[in-house]
Amino acid sequence: MTRPRVGRSSWGALVFCLGGLSLASSAWGAPPPATAVGQGALDEGVPRVKATLLTDVTEVKPGDTFRVGVRFELNPGWHVYWKNPGESGLPSEIVWDTPGSTVGALEWPVPSTLRTADGFITTYGYEGEVLLAAEARASDKAEGFLQLSAAADVLVCEINCLPAQLMLTRNVPVGPATVKDAEHVPAFDAAHARVPVPAESTPYQVALALDSQTLTTGKPFTGTLTLKGAEGAPVPTVDKDFFVPERIPGIAQLALSEVKGQPGTFKVEGKASLKVPPSHPRLLGVLRLGPAATPSHALALDLPLAPVVAGAPASPAAPKGVATATAPAAATAAGSADLSLGLVFLFAFLGGALLNLMPCVFPVLALKAYGFTRTVGESRGRVGAHALAYTGGIVGSLLVLALAVLGLRAAGHGVGWGFQFQEPLFVAAVAAVLVAFSLNLFGVFNVGTDGTALVEKVDSSHGLTRSAGEGVLAVVLATPCSAPLLGTAVGFALAQGPVTVLATFLFMGLGLALPFCLLVLVPGLAKRLPRPGPWMDHGKKLLGFALLATTVWLVWVMGGLAGVDGMARLLAFLTVVALGAWIYGLLQDSTGGRKAVGVGAVVALLVVGGAGFLRFEELRGSAPREASAQAWSEEAVAAALAAGQPVFIDFTADWCLTCKFNERTVLQREDVRAAFAQHKVAFFVADWTRRDAAISAKLAEFGRAGVPMYLLVSPSAPGKPEVLSELLTADSLIDSVRRAAGRVADAT
């Protein structure tokens, strides 16, 4: 089920307001009423959880420490989650507001390992009763009373899951001495005894020897974990379900298994994620020891793993004995990490060639083909030079784009294919270039000509510089499109080293330039082209309208980025661009100071128009247009899966034409919608129109660097989502939905 959730900021505002009431009331010398007990997660009118705000004191002295916590009492069969819920659920959260005192970090008792009846989904949480406590300290200047407020936000689950959001408040008098509460001290002591102890403060030693000095993105790694007793202490045994992991950035998969016949020795098998974490990963988790272990029942592990590097080969044979530890956990990242380089380069080349058929690129290809007809009568060497210039413009601009991606990645930013179309100013600049190109084709002005003779104009307008520029424009318009095979190739490349990234973009450029080069390299094709004639002037103007049609698409993209106001501002700026082009056309045949003044006036007009209209910072785009869809988040997906619903996630963007084609032709079909409704599919949209680090990271998990991407997740196998084709068909999507729903039916 989808969880209605109050975020940290909302709870924080609520707590802040209550804190303000506390301070206001203290000024009058009387505490506000305390509400230390709350109930929630109503199931058929019956609350499934009771929460109580407790302290271990009845009075506190200024400057003294005391303990505060929230005790959750759950109905039989129901549970709440640990800070890492596992493969489903949501972490429990407590936000404090305590004017006159400070509260430290929560102490988390060792959770239970919970599994579904079929054993397929593993989660970590608490059943029965649990006290989540923290140490607090009264201010040295505290007086009167302390108001302790806690906003508790938990997901309470049995088979179905119910949210509980509780606001708890308790008042503690401030006095000359701290007085312990005999009723609640034992509860705090018992909860503290269940909190894992750091390994270094026990008579046990934990060490991990990895077989590599570095971990490579997307690649598996192995090692050996040893657990020993210090100073003659016996080797401790481990309990059932002996490891409870925390989430580890940079690690996609990590498993720990006992080595038979070697007590205290464990085999480690893992896989680094496809994204380099901002810092070296640390292994965080709980190692549960057997009942004979002393003095601690559980060890808290917080030790460094080897650094994760992008695409570099792992160094062999690292020395044994590096102190760290391990944790099992999350689902394996599905993607393209196992592709060979040759196959990746082939995908990049074919994907680049297919880009020519995309609506955003085809007008430029048609424009180039039109220009080629002007060169039919020229020498083969001259025609070949145009092809090389066009190819050079494509390859050069793609390599510049690759270097930009590498630079941003090195700076810690998650970027992918088409990332520049997430910036409104870039979209506005491309639209302005297209309007200028179209006005040039309409004859409003000419590029680089002196107006002396038609032959000179033709030669200048379609020279080598023009061919190279058209190649650059083809790349600019190609990046929002993700052709079949291209997403896989680019996703793989962006998870590798710089050489692989540059080589992949090089092959992509060669594929994009392929159709025009064929016209040059295959004589039979060139001979089939029509000869130059009067028809070309009409063709030129027709292509101008094709470029304007592409501009209309860019205005629509701006609507997704900055809303209707953003579209209006862009159209106003494009009007300024058109006015400037017209003025330039009137004056370009002039000489001397008049032309210079005119060019200056045009530049000033564009600068003033840009400063006045190209302000998009305060504008935001619209929400997903699919009425049945919800905004994607990991928490919402987890809640839907916990409720037994198959989940379909559409990773899309307003500037992605492939995405919009799939929406119009497949996702909005009645039979597809009927299948979603019949099988109760939860539909989520991950909108990447504007930059979103969470969506970028999710794409990288599956070896993708751009959209579209479609995931279908069965609640019976949440760790094994099906990655659908980039070009959807109704039949294949409906079959996938039936399989996902069928797995649920089989599990029940």
FENPEPE-V147357 format. One record per helix or strand of 2 or more residues. SS is the DSSP state (H for helix, E for strand). FROM is the first residue (numbers start at 0). LEN is the number of residues. If there is no record, write none. Layout:
ss=SS from=FROM len=LEN
ss=SS from=FROM len=LEN
//
This chain:
ss=H from=7 len=20
ss=E from=36 len=7
ss=E from=45 len=10
ss=E from=56 len=5
ss=E from=64 len=10
ss=E from=78 len=8
ss=E from=92 len=5
ss=E from=100 len=3
ss=E from=111 len=4
ss=E from=121 len=6
ss=E from=128 len=10
ss=E from=144 len=13
ss=E from=160 len=15
ss=E from=178 len=2
ss=H from=181 len=12
ss=E from=196 len=2
ss=H from=198 len=3
ss=E from=203 len=7
ss=E from=214 len=2
ss=E from=219 len=10
ss=E from=237 len=8
ss=E from=250 len=8
ss=E from=264 len=8
ss=E from=281 len=8
ss=E from=297 len=7
ss=E from=307 len=2
ss=H from=340 len=15
ss=H from=358 len=15
ss=H from=379 len=31
ss=H from=418 len=4
ss=H from=423 len=18
ss=H from=453 len=8
ss=H from=463 len=15
ss=H from=485 len=9
ss=H from=497 len=24
ss=H from=522 len=5
ss=H from=534 len=53
ss=H from=592 len=21
ss=E from=629 len=2
ss=H from=633 len=9
ss=E from=646 len=6
ss=H from=656 len=11
ss=H from=669 len=9
ss=E from=681 len=6
ss=H from=692 len=9
ss=E from=708 len=6
ss=E from=716 len=7
ss=H from=729 len=18
//
